[in-house]
Amino acid sequence: MAGVALLALGAAFLFALAAVLQARAARVAGGKQDVDVATFVQRLIRDRGWLLGWLANLAGFFTQTVALHFGSVAVVQPLLVSQLLFTLILSARAVHREMGWREWLGGLAICGGLAILLSVRGALPAGGEADRTRLLAIGPLVGGAAAALALGAMYRRRVARSIILGTEAGLFFACGAVLNKLTSDDLLHRGVAATATDWVGYGLAIVTVLGFLVEQRAFAAGPLPAAMTAMTITNPIVSYIFAVVAFGVALPHSPAALAGIVAGGTLLYVGVGLLAPSPLLRRSSTADGRGAGTSDGALSRCEGPPPSDSVQAPM
């Protein structure tokens, strides 16, 4: 369990680094008006900061793959909530600001919630064997939910649109975690040839690409906190549902496990609520003064001169 937890936290850190590096580039690429997907992607891949973020994202994906191979989806995905805390720390470093009491309190709440979930026996149950028939049956439901979210985002602006797209991205990432676990198991136990003829690998490729595109759109649509919070909350919840429905994970039933879930979940909820509105996240996503929309530009002007043009990762 400890090794899986460390791998999951490492993946969360890498995903946070990728988000900080990519969010500003995505907002610049999106501009103040909607652009087509091809133009948007072309602008992204020409940005050096975004490419560094892509490498960090790739490293996080492989770290998550290892964690999912050795641990349950129900264990790994909730630990990715720490991504929001790591994003805040990296954002503070990027804009040369100190974290305030709100950020530290939110960080302590998240750490405390994770510690409770990891220490209480049965709060995060072990995984079981995947039921692929159930996975296929869930597929249309996931597709319908994603389509509804995409349609809803079309008629919203800025913060609301960023939240909806972040929720959709979190849905795709949760699906990707499930298919990632199955694909890695195929590679290790059945070989490359069998994996190439199995549908889960192609499903993983599809949801990964869709998740990537929707995530970048969420970053471009509004402030980073809105997208990050939506993804952070949606991913573990949907992943836990997948673990119960498709992997036969038993729901915790002992008083200690239930108390641990309530206490840990409450602390995580409070921590996310404290960290999500942090101005440090907004400063990171608008640090170059070219954020999409008037309100972010006004925010940057009120907060003082912008930092250097490139986001610096911690050494």
Phi and psi in degrees as GROMACS dihedral restraints (atoms count N, CA, C in turn):
[ dihedral_restraints ]
;  ai    aj    ak    al  type     phi  dphi    fc
    3     4     5     6     1   -63.4    20    10
    4     5     6     7     1   -42.6    20    10
    6     7     8     9     1   -64.5    20    10
    7     8     9    10     1   -41.6    20    10
    9    10    11    12     1   -62.6    20    10
   10    11    12    13     1   -41.5    20    10
   12    13    14    15     1   -62.4    20    10
   13    14    15    16     1   -42.9    20    10
   15    16    17    18     1   -64.3    20    10
   16    17    18    19     1   -40.6    20    10
   18    19    20    21     1   -64.1    20    10
   19    20    21    22     1   -42.4    20    10
   21    22    23    24     1   -64.2    20    10
   22    23    24    25     1   -41.2    20    10
   24    25    26    27     1   -67.2    20    10
   25    26    27    28     1   -36.9    20    10
   27    28    29    30     1   -63.2    20    10
   28    29    30    31     1   -41.3    20    10
   30    31    32    33     1   -63.4    20    10
   31    32    33    34     1   -40.2    20    10
   33    34    35    36     1   -61.5    20    10
   34    35    36    37     1   -40.9    20    10
   36    37    38    39     1   -63.2    20    10
   37    38    39    40     1   -44.1    20    10
   39    40    41    42     1   -66.2    20    10
   40    41    42    43     1   -39.4    20    10
   42    43    44    45     1   -64.6    20    10
   43    44    45    46     1   -37.4    20    10
   45    46    47    48     1   -65.7    20    10
   46    47    48    49     1   -43.0    20    10
   48    49    50    51     1   -59.9    20    10
   49    50    51    52     1   -43.0    20    10
   51    52    53    54     1   -62.6    20    10
   52    53    54    55     1   -41.1    20    10
   54    55    56    57     1   -63.3    20    10
   55    56    57    58     1   -43.5    20    10
   57    58    59    60     1   -64.2    20    10
   58    59    60    61     1   -42.7    20    10
   60    61    62    63     1   -70.0    20    10
   61    62    63    64     1   -35.3    20    10
   63    64    65    66     1   -90.6    20    10
   64    65    66    67     1   -25.5    20    10
   66    67    68    69     1   -61.4    20    10
   67    68    69    70     1   -47.3    20    10
   69    70    71    72     1   -66.3    20    10
   70    71    72    73     1   -41.3    20    10
   72    73    74    75     1   -62.0    20    10
   73    74    75    76     1   -38.6    20    10
   75    76    77    78     1   -66.9    20    10
   76    77    78    79     1   -38.0    20    10
   78    79    80    81     1   -67.2    20    10
   79    80    81    82     1   -39.2    20    10
   81    82    83    84     1   -67.5    20    10
   82    83    84    85     1   -42.4    20    10
   84    85    86    87     1   -65.0    20    10
   85    86    87    88     1   -35.5    20    10
   87    88    89    90     1   -71.4    20    10
   88    89    90    91     1   -27.8    20    10
   90    91    92    93     1    66.8    20    10
   91    92    93    94     1  -170.9    20    10
   93    94    95    96     1   -85.1    20    10
   94    95    96    97     1   -11.0    20    10
   96    97    98    99     1  -128.9    20    10
   97    98    99   100     1   156.2    20    10
   99   100   101   102     1   -62.0    20    10
  100   101   102   103     1   139.8    20    10
  102   103   104   105     1  -122.8    20    10
  103   104   105   106     1   159.5    20    10
  105   106   107   108     1   -70.4    20    10
  106   107   108   109     1   161.3    20    10
  108   109   110   111     1   -60.3    20    10
  109   110   111   112     1   -42.3    20    10
  111   112   113   114     1   -61.3    20    10
  112   113   114   115     1   -46.3    20    10
  114   115   116   117     1   -64.2    20    10
  115   116   117   118     1   -41.6    20    10
  117   118   119   120     1   -59.6    20    10
  118   119   120   121     1   -47.7    20    10
  120   121   122   123     1   -66.5    20    10
  121   122   123   124     1   -40.2    20    10
  123   124   125   126     1   -60.0    20    10
  124   125   126   127     1   -41.1    20    10
  126   127   128   129     1   -65.9    20    10
  127   128   129   130     1   -38.2    20    10
  129   130   131   132     1   -64.1    20    10
  130   131   132   133     1   -48.3    20    10
  132   133   134   135     1   -72.0    20    10
  133   134   135   136     1    -8.8    20    10
  135   136   137   138     1   -90.7    20    10
  136   137   138   139     1    -6.1    20    10
  138   139   140   141     1   -94.3    20    10
  139   140   141   142     1   121.8    20    10
  141   142   143   144     1   -64.5    20    10
  142   143   144   145     1   -40.4    20    10
  144   145   146   147     1   -62.3    20    10
  145   146   147   148     1   -39.1    20    10
  147   148   149   150     1   -66.3    20    10
  148   149   150   151     1   -39.1    20    10
  150   151   152   153     1   -64.3    20    10
  151   152   153   154     1   -39.1    20    10
  153   154   155   156     1   -62.8    20    10
  154   155   156   157     1   -39.9    20    10
  156   157   158   159     1   -63.4    20    10
  157   158   159   160     1   -37.0    20    10
  159   160   161   162     1   -63.5    20    10
  160   161   162   163     1   -40.8    20    10
  162   163   164   165     1   -64.0    20    10
  163   164   165   166     1   -40.8    20    10
  165   166   167   168     1   -64.1    20    10
  166   167   168   169     1   -39.4    20    10
  168   169   170   171     1   -63.8    20    10
  169   170   171   172     1   -40.7    20    10
  171   172   173   174     1   -63.9    20    10
  172   173   174   175     1   -43.3    20    10
  174   175   176   177     1   -63.1    20    10
  175   176   177   178     1   -39.2    20    10
  177   178   179   180     1   -64.1    20    10
  178   179   180   181     1   -38.0    20    10
  180   181   182   183     1   -61.8    20    10
  181   182   183   184     1   -45.4    20    10
  183   184   185   186     1   -69.4    20    10
  184   185   186   187     1   -35.8    20    10
  186   187   188   189     1   -64.4    20    10
  187   188   189   190     1   -41.4    20    10
  189   190   191   192     1   -64.1    20    10
  190   191   192   193     1   -37.4    20    10
  192   193   194   195     1   -60.0    20    10
  193   194   195   196     1   -44.7    20    10
  195   196   197   198     1   -63.7    20    10
  196   197   198   199     1   -43.0    20    10
  198   199   200   201     1   -61.9    20    10
  199   200   201   202     1   -42.2    20    10
  201   202   203   204     1   -68.5    20    10
  202   203   204   205     1   -29.6    20    10
  204   205   206   207     1   -66.6    20    10
  205   206   207   208     1   -40.4    20    10
  207   208   209   210     1   -92.5    20    10
  208   209   210   211     1   -14.3    20    10
  210   211   212   213     1  -133.2    20    10
  211   212   213   214     1   173.2    20    10
  213   214   215   216     1   -80.8    20    10
  214   215   216   217     1   150.6    20    10
  216   217   218   219     1   -58.5    20    10
  217   218   219   220     1   -35.6    20    10
  219   220   221   222     1   -69.5    20    10
  220   221   222   223     1   -17.4    20    10
  222   223   224   225     1   -94.4    20    10
  223   224   225   226     1   -47.3    20    10
  225   226   227   228     1   -68.5    20    10
  226   227   228   229     1   -48.6    20    10
  228   229   230   231     1   -65.0    20    10
  229   230   231   232     1   -41.2    20    10
  231   232   233   234     1   -60.1    20    10
  232   233   234   235     1   -29.9    20    10
  234   235   236   237     1   -68.9    20    10
  235   236   237   238     1   -19.2    20    10
  237   238   239   240     1   -71.0    20    10
  238   239   240   241     1    -7.1    20    10
  240   241   242   243     1   -58.4    20    10
  241   242   243   244     1   -30.2    20    10
  243   244   245   246     1   -62.8    20    10
  244   245   246   247     1   -11.5    20    10
  246   247   248   249     1   -57.2    20    10
  247   248   249   250     1   -37.5    20    10
  249   250   251   252     1   -64.7    20    10
  250   251   252   253     1   -39.8    20    10
  252   253   254   255     1   -64.7    20    10
  253   254   255   256     1   -45.4    20    10
  255   256   257   258     1   -63.2    20    10
  256   257   258   259     1   -38.2    20    10
  258   259   260   261     1   -60.1    20    10
  259   260   261   262     1   -41.2    20    10
  261   262   263   264     1   -65.1    20    10
  262   263   264   265     1   -44.8    20    10
  264   265   266   267     1   -62.0    20    10
  265   266   267   268     1   -45.0    20    10
  267   268   269   270     1   -66.7    20    10
  268   269   270   271     1   -37.0    20    10
  270   271   272   273     1   -64.7    20    10
  271   272   273   274     1   -41.1    20    10
  273   274   275   276     1   -61.8    20    10
  274   275   276   277     1   -40.4    20    10
  276   277   278   279     1   -66.9    20    10
  277   278   279   280     1   -39.0    20    10
  279   280   281   282     1   -66.1    20    10
  280   281   282   283     1   -36.6    20    10
  282   283   284   285     1  -102.8    20    10
  283   284   285   286     1     9.3    20    10
  285   286   287   288     1    57.6    20    10
  286   287   288   289     1    47.7    20    10
  288   289   290   291     1  -122.1    20    10
  289   290   291   292     1   155.4    20    10
  291   292   293   294     1   -91.2    20    10
  292   293   294   295     1   146.8    20    10
  294   295   296   297     1   -75.9    20    10
  295   296   297   298     1   136.7    20    10
  297   298   299   300     1   -90.4    20    10
  298   299   300   301     1  -175.8    20    10
  300   301   302   303     1   -62.2    20    10
  301   302   303   304     1   -36.0    20    10
  303   304   305   306     1   -62.2    20    10
  304   305   306   307     1   -44.4    20    10
  306   307   308   309     1   -66.5    20    10
  307   308   309   310     1   -43.6    20    10
  309   310   311   312     1   -65.2    20    10
  310   311   312   313     1   -40.1    20    10
  312   313   314   315     1   -65.3    20    10
  313   314   315   316     1   -42.7    20    10
  315   316   317   318     1   -62.9    20    10
  316   317   318   319     1   -40.5    20    10
  318   319   320   321     1   -63.7    20    10
  319   320   321   322     1   -43.0    20    10
  321   322   323   324     1   -63.8    20    10
  322   323   324   325     1   -37.3    20    10
  324   325   326   327     1   -64.0    20    10
  325   326   327   328     1   -43.7    20    10
  327   328   329   330     1   -64.8    20    10
  328   329   330   331     1   -45.4    20    10
  330   331   332   333     1   -62.1    20    10
  331   332   333   334     1   -41.3    20    10
  333   334   335   336     1   -65.1    20    10
  334   335   336   337     1   -40.9    20    10
  336   337   338   339     1   -63.2    20    10
  337   338   339   340     1   -43.1    20    10
  339   340   341   342     1   -65.5    20    10
  340   341   342   343     1   -40.2    20    10
  342   343   344   345     1   -61.7    20    10
  343   344   345   346     1   -41.0    20    10
  345   346   347   348     1   -65.3    20    10
  346   347   348   349     1   -46.2    20    10
  348   349   350   351     1   -62.3    20    10
  349   350   351   352     1   -34.8    20    10
  351   352   353   354     1   -80.0    20    10
  352   353   354   355     1   -27.2    20    10
  354   355   356   357     1   -92.1    20    10
  355   356   357   358     1   -26.6    20    10
  357   358   359   360     1   -82.3    20    10
  358   359   360   361     1   119.2    20    10
  360   361   362   363     1   -61.6    20    10
  361   362   363   364     1   125.6    20    10
  363   364   365   366     1    91.2    20    10
  364   365   366   367     1    -7.5    20    10
  366   367   368   369     1   -67.4    20    10
  367   368   369   370     1   -42.0    20    10
  369   370   371   372     1  -111.4    20    10
  370   371   372   373     1    99.2    20    10
  372   373   374   375     1   -72.9    20    10
  373   374   375   376     1   156.2    20    10
  375   376   377   378     1   -73.5    20    10
  376   377   378   379     1   160.8    20    10
  378   379   380   381     1   -85.3    20    10
  379   380   381   382     1   166.7    20    10
  381   382   383   384     1  -124.8    20    10
  382   383   384   385     1  -166.4    20    10
  384   385   386   387     1   -79.9    20    10
  385   386   387   388     1   141.8    20    10
  387   388   389   390     1   -75.6    20    10
  388   389   390   391     1   138.6    20    10
  390   391   392   393     1  -100.6    20    10
  391   392   393   394     1   100.5    20    10
  393   394   395   396     1   -69.6    20    10
  394   395   396   397     1   -26.9    20    10
  396   397   398   399     1   -63.2    20    10
  397   398   399   400     1   -42.8    20    10
  399   400   401   402     1   -66.2    20    10
  400   401   402   403     1   -38.7    20    10
  402   403   404   405     1   -60.0    20    10
  403   404   405   406     1   -44.7    20    10
  405   406   407   408     1   -64.3    20    10
  406   407   408   409     1   -35.4    20    10
  408   409   410   411     1   -68.9    20    10
  409   410   411   412     1   -32.4    20    10
  411   412   413   414     1   -73.8    20    10
  412   413   414   415     1   -26.6    20    10
  414   415   416   417     1   -49.1    20    10
  415   416   417   418     1   -52.5    20    10
  417   418   419   420     1   -60.6    20    10
  418   419   420   421     1   -34.0    20    10
  420   421   422   423     1   -65.1    20    10
  421   422   423   424     1   -42.3    20    10
  423   424   425   426     1   -64.5    20    10
  424   425   426   427     1   -44.2    20    10
  426   427   428   429     1   -61.3    20    10
  427   428   429   430     1   -41.2    20    10
  429   430   431   432     1   -65.3    20    10
  430   431   432   433     1   -41.2    20    10
  432   433   434   435     1   -64.5    20    10
  433   434   435   436     1   -41.9    20    10
  435   436   437   438     1   -64.1    20    10
  436   437   438   439     1   -41.7    20    10
  438   439   440   441     1   -64.4    20    10
  439   440   441   442     1   -40.9    20    10
  441   442   443   444     1   -64.0    20    10
  442   443   444   445     1   -40.9    20    10
  444   445   446   447     1   -66.0    20    10
  445   446   447   448     1   -42.1    20    10
  447   448   449   450     1   -62.9    20    10
  448   449   450   451     1   -40.9    20    10
  450   451   452   453     1   -65.9    20    10
  451   452   453   454     1   -42.1    20    10
  453   454   455   456     1   -64.1    20    10
  454   455   456   457     1   -35.3    20    10
  456   457   458   459     1   -67.8    20    10
  457   458   459   460     1   -27.0    20    10
  459   460   461   462     1   -63.3    20    10
  460   461   462   463     1   -27.3    20    10
  462   463   464   465     1  -107.1    20    10
  463   464   465   466     1    18.4    20    10
  465   466   467   468     1  -123.2    20    10
  466   467   468   469     1   162.7    20    10
  468   469   470   471     1  -126.3    20    10
  469   470   471   472     1   153.4    20    10
  471   472   473   474     1    45.1    20    10
  472   473   474   475     1  -114.1    20    10
  474   475   476   477     1   -59.7    20    10
  475   476   477   478     1   -47.7    20    10
  477   478   479   480     1   -61.3    20    10
  478   479   480   481     1   -41.9    20    10
  480   481   482   483     1   -66.5    20    10
  481   482   483   484     1   -40.4    20    10
  483   484   485   486     1   -63.1    20    10
  484   485   486   487     1   -39.2    20    10
  486   487   488   489     1   -65.4    20    10
  487   488   489   490     1   -45.2    20    10
  489   490   491   492     1   -64.2    20    10
  490   491   492   493     1   -45.1    20    10
  492   493   494   495     1   -67.2    20    10
  493   494   495   496     1   -36.3    20    10
  495   496   497   498     1   -63.4    20    10
  496   497   498   499     1   -38.5    20    10
  498   499   500   501     1   -63.6    20    10
  499   500   501   502     1   -43.0    20    10
  501   502   503   504     1   -64.1    20    10
  502   503   504   505     1   -41.8    20    10
  504   505   506   507     1   -62.3    20    10
  505   506   507   508     1   -42.4    20    10
  507   508   509   510     1   -60.9    20    10
  508   509   510   511     1   -35.9    20    10
  510   511   512   513     1   -63.3    20    10
  511   512   513   514     1   -46.1    20    10
  513   514   515   516     1   -65.0    20    10
  514   515   516   517     1   -39.4    20    10
  516   517   518   519     1   -66.5    20    10
  517   518   519   520     1   -35.9    20    10
  519   520   521   522     1   -64.9    20    10
  520   521   522   523     1   -43.5    20    10
  522   523   524   525     1   -61.3    20    10
  523   524   525   526     1   -41.6    20    10
  525   526   527   528     1   -61.7    20    10
  526   527   528   529     1   -37.2    20    10
  528   529   530   531     1   -63.1    20    10
  529   530   531   532     1   -42.5    20    10
  531   532   533   534     1   -64.1    20    10
  532   533   534   535     1   -49.2    20    10
  534   535   536   537     1   -69.0    20    10
  535   536   537   538     1   -31.0    20    10
  537   538   539   540     1   -61.8    20    10
  538   539   540   541     1   -45.6    20    10
  540   541   542   543     1   -61.4    20    10
  541   542   543   544     1   -44.2    20    10
  543   544   545   546     1   -67.0    20    10
  544   545   546   547     1   -40.5    20    10
  546   547   548   549     1   -66.3    20    10
  547   548   549   550     1   -43.6    20    10
  549   550   551   552     1   -64.9    20    10
  550   551   552   553     1   -37.1    20    10
  552   553   554   555     1   -64.5    20    10
  553   554   555   556     1   -39.7    20    10
  555   556   557   558     1   -59.8    20    10
  556   557   558   559     1   -47.1    20    10
  558   559   560   561     1   -61.2    20    10
  559   560   561   562     1   -41.6    20    10
  561   562   563   564     1   -78.3    20    10
  562   563   564   565     1   -33.3    20    10
  564   565   566   567     1  -106.5    20    10
  565   566   567   568     1   -23.0    20    10
  567   568   569   570     1  -117.2    20    10
  568   569   570   571     1   -16.4    20    10
  570   571   572   573     1    94.6    20    10
  571   572   573   574     1   171.2    20    10
  573   574   575   576     1   -67.0    20    10
  574   575   576   577     1   -42.2    20    10
  576   577   578   579     1   -61.3    20    10
  577   578   579   580     1   -45.0    20    10
  579   580   581   582     1   -67.0    20    10
  580   581   582   583     1   -37.4    20    10
  582   583   584   585     1   -64.5    20    10
  583   584   585   586     1   -37.1    20    10
  585   586   587   588     1   -67.2    20    10
  586   587   588   589     1   -21.1    20    10
  588   589   590   591     1  -102.7    20    10
  589   590   591   592     1     4.5    20    10
  591   592   593   594     1   -99.1    20    10
  592   593   594   595     1   139.2    20    10
  594   595   596   597     1   -69.4    20    10
  595   596   597   598     1   -23.0    20    10
  597   598   599   600     1   -65.5    20    10
  598   599   600   601     1   -33.9    20    10
  600   601   602   603     1   -64.8    20    10
  601   602   603   604     1   -40.0    20    10
  603   604   605   606     1   -71.7    20    10
  604   605   606   607     1   -35.5    20    10
  606   607   608   609     1   -63.1    20    10
  607   608   609   610     1   -39.7    20    10
  609   610   611   612     1   -61.1    20    10
  610   611   612   613     1   -43.4    20    10
  612   613   614   615     1   -61.7    20    10
  613   614   615   616     1   -41.1    20    10
  615   616   617   618     1   -66.6    20    10
  616   617   618   619     1   -50.5    20    10
  618   619   620   621     1   -69.7    20    10
  619   620   621   622     1   -27.6    20    10
  621   622   623   624     1   -67.1    20    10
  622   623   624   625     1   -45.1    20    10
  624   625   626   627     1   -65.0    20    10
  625   626   627   628     1   -45.2    20    10
  627   628   629   630     1   -62.4    20    10
  628   629   630   631     1   -42.9    20    10
  630   631   632   633     1   -62.2    20    10
  631   632   633   634     1   -40.6    20    10
  633   634   635   636     1   -61.2    20    10
  634   635   636   637     1   -48.3    20    10
  636   637   638   639     1   -64.9    20    10
  637   638   639   640     1   -43.6    20    10
  639   640   641   642     1   -67.7    20    10
  640   641   642   643     1   -38.7    20    10
  642   643   644   645     1   -60.7    20    10
  643   644   645   646     1   -45.6    20    10
  645   646   647   648     1   -65.0    20    10
  646   647   648   649     1   -36.8    20    10
  648   649   650   651     1   -65.2    20    10
  649   650   651   652     1   -38.0    20    10
  651   652   653   654     1   -64.3    20    10
  652   653   654   655     1   -41.3    20    10
  654   655   656   657     1   -62.6    20    10
  655   656   657   658     1   -39.2    20    10
  657   658   659   660     1   -76.2    20    10
  658   659   660   661     1   -24.4    20    10
  660   661   662   663     1   -75.4    20    10
  661   662   663   664     1   -31.9    20    10
  663   664   665   666     1  -164.5    20    10
  664   665   666   667     1  -166.6    20    10
  666   667   668   669     1   -64.5    20    10
  667   668   669   670     1   147.2    20    10
  669   670   671   672     1   -55.8    20    10
  670   671   672   673     1   -40.4    20    10
  672   673   674   675     1   -57.1    20    10
  673   674   675   676     1   -37.5    20    10
  675   676   677   678     1   -63.4    20    10
  676   677   678   679     1   -49.3    20    10
  678   679   680   681     1   -66.8    20    10
  679   680   681   682     1   -44.7    20    10
  681   682   683   684     1   -63.3    20    10
  682   683   684   685     1   -42.7    20    10
  684   685   686   687     1   -64.2    20    10
  685   686   687   688     1   -44.1    20    10
  687   688   689   690     1   -61.9    20    10
  688   689   690   691     1   -44.7    20    10
  690   691   692   693     1   -66.0    20    10
  691   692   693   694     1   -42.0    20    10
  693   694   695   696     1   -62.8    20    10
  694   695   696   697     1   -36.7    20    10
  696   697   698   699     1   -81.7    20    10
  697   698   699   700     1   -42.2    20    10
  699   700   701   702     1   -68.0    20    10
  700   701   702   703     1   -44.2    20    10
  702   703   704   705     1   -55.9    20    10
  703   704   705   706     1   -56.3    20    10
  705   706   707   708     1   -67.6    20    10
  706   707   708   709     1   -33.5    20    10
  708   709   710   711     1   -65.1    20    10
  709   710   711   712     1   -49.2    20    10
  711   712   713   714     1   -65.3    20    10
  712   713   714   715     1   -38.8    20    10
  714   715   716   717     1   -62.1    20    10
  715   716   717   718     1   -40.8    20    10
  717   718   719   720     1   -64.6    20    10
  718   719   720   721     1   -39.7    20    10
  720   721   722   723     1   -62.6    20    10
  721   722   723   724     1   -43.2    20    10
  723   724   725   726     1   -59.7    20    10
  724   725   726   727     1   -43.1    20    10
  726   727   728   729     1   -61.1    20    10
  727   728   729   730     1   -39.0    20    10
  729   730   731   732     1   -73.8    20    10
  730   731   732   733     1   -45.2    20    10
  732   733   734   735     1   -77.8    20    10
  733   734   735   736     1   -45.7    20    10
  735   736   737   738     1   -98.9    20    10
  736   737   738   739     1   -22.8    20    10
  738   739   740   741     1  -109.2    20    10
  739   740   741   742     1     2.3    20    10
  741   742   743   744     1    66.8    20    10
  742   743   744   745     1    25.3    20    10
  744   745   746   747     1   -69.9    20    10
  745   746   747   748     1   127.4    20    10
  747   748   749   750     1   -75.7    20    10
  748   749   750   751     1   136.9    20    10
  750   751   752   753     1   -68.8    20    10
  751   752   753   754     1   139.0    20    10
  753   754   755   756     1   -58.0    20    10
  754   755   756   757     1   140.8    20    10
  756   757   758   759     1  -133.5    20    10
  757   758   759   760     1   -16.8    20    10
  759   760   761   762     1   -72.9    20    10
  760   761   762   763     1   151.3    20    10
  762   763   764   765     1   -57.2    20    10
  763   764   765   766     1   -39.5    20    10
  765   766   767   768     1   -65.6    20    10
  766   767   768   769     1   -43.2    20    10
  768   769   770   771     1   -65.8    20    10
  769   770   771   772     1   -43.1    20    10
  771   772   773   774     1   -64.4    20    10
  772   773   774   775     1   -40.9    20    10
  774   775   776   777     1   -64.5    20    10
  775   776   777   778     1   -38.5    20    10
  777   778   779   780     1   -64.3    20    10
  778   779   780   781     1   -40.6    20    10
  780   781   782   783     1   -64.3    20    10
  781   782   783   784     1   -44.2    20    10
  783   784   785   786     1   -64.0    20    10
  784   785   786   787     1   -47.6    20    10
  786   787   788   789     1   -67.1    20    10
  787   788   789   790     1   -48.3    20    10
  789   790   791   792     1   -64.9    20    10
  790   791   792   793     1   -43.0    20    10
  792   793   794   795     1   -63.8    20    10
  793   794   795   796     1   -38.3    20    10
  795   796   797   798     1   -64.1    20    10
  796   797   798   799     1   -44.1    20    10
  798   799   800   801     1   -64.0    20    10
  799   800   801   802     1   -40.0    20    10
  801   802   803   804     1   -63.5    20    10
  802   803   804   805     1   -43.0    20    10
  804   805   806   807     1   -62.3    20    10
  805   806   807   808     1   -44.8    20    10
  807   808   809   810     1   -64.2    20    10
  808   809   810   811     1   -42.2    20    10
  810   811   812   813     1   -62.6    20    10
  811   812   813   814     1   -44.9    20    10
  813   814   815   816     1   -63.1    20    10
  814   815   816   817     1   -40.4    20    10
  816   817   818   819     1   -63.5    20    10
  817   818   819   820     1   -32.6    20    10
  819   820   821   822     1   -78.1    20    10
  820   821   822   823     1   -37.0    20    10
  822   823   824   825     1   -82.4    20    10
  823   824   825   826     1   -34.2    20    10
  825   826   827   828     1   -56.9    20    10
  826   827   828   829     1   -42.3    20    10
  828   829   830   831     1   -82.5    20    10
  829   830   831   832     1     4.5    20    10
  831   832   833   834     1   -56.6    20    10
  832   833   834   835     1   131.5    20    10
  834   835   836   837     1   -64.4    20    10
  835   836   837   838     1   -18.9    20    10
  837   838   839   840     1   -62.5    20    10
  838   839   840   841     1   -37.1    20    10
  840   841   842   843     1   -68.3    20    10
  841   842   843   844     1   -38.0    20    10
  843   844   845   846     1   -68.3    20    10
  844   845   846   847     1   -39.3    20    10
  846   847   848   849     1   -62.0    20    10
  847   848   849   850     1   -38.7    20    10
  849   850   851   852     1   -64.5    20    10
  850   851   852   853     1   -40.4    20    10
  852   853   854   855     1   -81.1    20    10
  853   854   855   856     1   -12.4    20    10
  855   856   857   858     1  -123.6    20    10
  856   857   858   859     1    24.2    20    10
  858   859   860   861     1   -64.9    20    10
  859   860   861   862     1   -23.5    20    10
  861   862   863   864     1   -92.3    20    10
  862   863   864   865     1     1.9    20    10
  864   865   866   867     1    75.2    20    10
  865   866   867   868     1    11.2    20    10
  867   868   869   870     1  -118.0    20    10
  868   869   870   871     1    28.6    20    10
  870   871   872   873     1   -61.6    20    10
  871   872   873   874     1   151.9    20    10
  873   874   875   876     1   -77.2    20    10
  874   875   876   877     1   111.4    20    10
  876   877   878   879     1   116.1    20    10
  877   878   879   880     1   156.3    20    10
  879   880   881   882     1   -73.0    20    10
  880   881   882   883     1   -41.0    20    10
  882   883   884   885     1   -63.7    20    10
  883   884   885   886     1   -38.2    20    10
  885   886   887   888     1   -70.1    20    10
  886   887   888   889     1   -36.6    20    10
  888   889   890   891     1   -63.3    20    10
  889   890   891   892     1   -40.9    20    10
  891   892   893   894     1   -63.6    20    10
  892   893   894   895     1   -38.7    20    10
  894   895   896   897     1   -61.9    20    10
  895   896   897   898     1   -43.8    20    10
  897   898   899   900     1   -62.3    20    10
  898   899   900   901     1   -39.3    20    10
  900   901   902   903     1   -68.8    20    10
  901   902   903   904     1   -36.1    20    10
  903   904   905   906     1   -70.3    20    10
  904   905   906   907     1   -28.8    20    10
  906   907   908   909     1   -86.3    20    10
  907   908   909   910     1    -2.8    20    10
  909   910   911   912     1   106.5    20    10
  910   911   912   913     1  -174.7    20    10
  912   913   914   915     1   -66.2    20    10
  913   914   915   916     1   144.6    20    10
  915   916   917   918     1   -73.7    20    10
  916   917   918   919     1   156.0    20    10
  918   919   920   921     1   -76.1    20    10
  919   920   921   922     1  -171.4    20    10
  921   922   923   924     1   -60.6    20    10
  922   923   924   925     1   160.7    20    10
  924   925   926   927     1   -67.5    20    10
  925   926   927   928     1   -24.7    20    10
  927   928   929   930     1  -109.0    20    10
  928   929   930   931     1   141.5    20    10
  930   931   932   933     1   -75.6    20    10
  931   932   933   934     1   128.1    20    10
  933   934   935   936     1   -99.0    20    10
  934   935   936   937     1   124.3    20    10
  936   937   938   939     1   -77.8    20    10
  937   938   939   940     1   150.1    20    10
  939   940   941   942     1   -64.6    20    10
  940   941   942   943     1   143.5    20    10
